[in-house]
Amino acid sequence: MDRAGALSGRRALAPASALPHSDTMDNPIESLTFEDALKELERIVGRLESGEATLDESIQLYERGDRLRQRCAERLDAAQARIEAIRLDAEGKPTQTRPFAAA
């Protein structure tokens, strides 16, 4: 097998998580946990950075990545709102709200 054939053979064996049409690409974003959405977003970024995706694949990956980013931001905003909504007194009982201050 020549070098070109060896390279194309290696691409065919790429892990499914790196391919644009893997099972994760079919999961509705709304059903993903924050952690799952972030993991998929990281895989997409890696795939795009590798430069191995075709133009069409890159566009699909970018679009899904943007929706995943939005999902993660929404989940973080919801978590922050929950933190802001609860302030505990010395006995551990909720007393009032206090803005969340990220350090």
C-alpha positions, 0 to 999 in steps of 0.5 A: 500500500502506498503512503496515500492509501495508508493515510486514507486508511487511517482516516477511516479508522478515526474514533467515532467521537471525532466524526461529524455524524457520530451518535452524539451528533444525533442527540438533541442538544436540549436533552444533554447535561451540561457535562455531556454538552461540554464534552461534545463541544470539546470534541467538536473543537478538536475536530475543527482544529485538526483541519481534517474535516471537509468544508461541509463537515466543518460548517455542520460541526461549527453550527452544532458547536455554537448550539452546544455553547449556547446550551452550556451558557444557559445551564451556567446561567440557571445554576448561577440564578439558583445560587443567587436565590439562596443565602443561608443563615448560621443555622443553615436556613435560607434567609435572603438572596445575595448575588453570586460573585465568581472568584 
